[in-house]
Amino acid sequence: MSLSIFPQQPVDPLKDFIPVSLLVTEPSLLAVHPSLPVKSLKELIALAKGNPGKINYAGGHGTTMHLNTELLKMLAQVDFTQVPYAGGSAQAVVGTLTGESPMIMAPISPVLPHTKSGRLRALAVTLPQRVPTLPDLPTVAESLPGYSASVWYGVLVPAGTPPALVARLHEELVKVMQTPEIKSRLEGEGSIAGSNTPQQFGEIMRSDKVKWAKVLANSSAKPAY
């Protein structure tokens, strides 16, 4: 997302660096306050179509929560109203728990405990495929084909790094990310451990830049700082 929302960076990650491997993918969870009379994404979209702009969602300006929801709005052709809490996901989650903003699309870890306790209702995850942490929870894409949103972490090296060194680094990273300990720890936090080829990682970076630039062009999303 940052490639699009912070376009005036001193370096261009797509030109000044070589992708080595994706390491971690962190999906988000779409959840609502129980006062919202919906039990699925389809029901949420239908409610929003009948009440344009009347459903608040939590998420600070330019955050993952903001952009995830703007992508949902764009693809579903609905309108939600942003409540831009400061302080990251913590304040946004509190706002959702109180019902002030009865909808949120935030990283799984701060939201999951509240869905397990029943204080929030989980509707969907934002990856194209279901996640190990919540295998019975549908994806947004199952109701809204083409939707995919996540935060990812990976390794880049400066442009000009010898190919042999890139290949060796990639090999070692793959070994680390395939260890049961790493996979288990990340899955416990709602994330997914995984590596890919430098070419595949580069394609993710390029396609994400295009996708989020389109979302920004269709919304009022601005950087949080």
Secondary structure in CASP SS format (residue, H / E / C, confidence):
PFRMAT SS
TARGET T0000
AUTHOR 0000-0000-0000
METHOD secondary structure of the structure
MODEL  1
M C 1.00
S H 1.00
L H 1.00
S H 1.00
I H 1.00
F C 1.00
P C 1.00
Q C 1.00
Q C 1.00
P C 1.00
V C 1.00
D C 1.00
P H 1.00
L H 1.00
K H 1.00
D H 1.00
F E 1.00
I E 1.00
P E 1.00
V E 1.00
S E 1.00
L E 1.00
L E 1.00
V E 1.00
T E 1.00
E E 1.00
P E 1.00
S E 1.00
L E 1.00
L E 1.00
A E 1.00
V E 1.00
H C 1.00
P C 1.00
S C 1.00
L C 1.00
P C 1.00
V C 1.00
K C 1.00
S C 1.00
L H 1.00
K H 1.00
E H 1.00
L H 1.00
I H 1.00
A H 1.00
L H 1.00
A H 1.00
K H 1.00
G H 1.00
N C 1.00
P C 1.00
G C 1.00
K C 1.00
I C 1.00
N E 1.00
Y E 1.00
A E 1.00
G C 1.00
G C 1.00
H C 1.00
G C 1.00
T C 1.00
T H 1.00
M H 1.00
H H 1.00
L H 1.00
N H 1.00
T H 1.00
E H 1.00
L H 1.00
L H 1.00
K H 1.00
M H 1.00
L H 1.00
A H 1.00
Q C 1.00
V C 1.00
D C 1.00
F C 1.00
T E 1.00
Q E 1.00
V E 1.00
P C 1.00
Y C 1.00
A C 1.00
G C 1.00
G C 1.00
S H 1.00
A H 1.00
Q H 1.00
A H 1.00
V H 1.00
V H 1.00
G H 1.00
T H 1.00
L H 1.00
T H 1.00
G C 1.00
E C 1.00
S C 1.00
P C 1.00
M E 1.00
I E 1.00
M E 1.00
A E 1.00
P E 1.00
I H 1.00
S H 1.00
P H 1.00
V H 1.00
L H 1.00
P H 1.00
H H 1.00
T H 1.00
K H 1.00
S H 1.00
G C 1.00
R C 1.00
L C 1.00
R E 1.00
A E 1.00
L E 1.00
A E 1.00
V E 1.00
T C 1.00
L C 1.00
P C 1.00
Q C 1.00
R C 1.00
V C 1.00
P C 1.00
T C 1.00
L C 1.00
P C 1.00
D C 1.00
L C 1.00
P C 1.00
T E 1.00
V H 1.00
A H 1.00
E H 1.00
S H 1.00
L C 1.00
P C 1.00
G C 1.00
Y C 1.00
S C 1.00
A C 1.00
S E 1.00
V E 1.00
W E 1.00
Y E 1.00
G E 1.00
V E 1.00
L E 1.00
V E 1.00
P E 1.00
A C 1.00
G C 1.00
T C 1.00
P C 1.00
P H 1.00
A H 1.00
L H 1.00
V H 1.00
A H 1.00
R H 1.00
L H 1.00
H H 1.00
E H 1.00
E H 1.00
L H 1.00
V H 1.00
K H 1.00
V H 1.00
M H 1.00
Q C 1.00
T C 1.00
P H 1.00
E H 1.00
I H 1.00
K H 1.00
S H 1.00
R H 1.00
L H 1.00
E H 1.00
G H 1.00
E C 1.00
G C 1.00
S C 1.00
I E 1.00
A E 1.00
G C 1.00
S C 1.00
N C 1.00
T C 1.00
P H 1.00
Q H 1.00
Q H 1.00
F H 1.00
G H 1.00
E H 1.00
I H 1.00
M H 1.00
R H 1.00
S H 1.00
D H 1.00
K H 1.00
V H 1.00
K H 1.00
W H 1.00
A H 1.00
K H 1.00
V H 1.00
L H 1.00
A H 1.00
N C 1.00
S C 1.00
S C 1.00
A C 1.00
K C 1.00
P C 1.00
A C 1.00
Y C 1.00
END
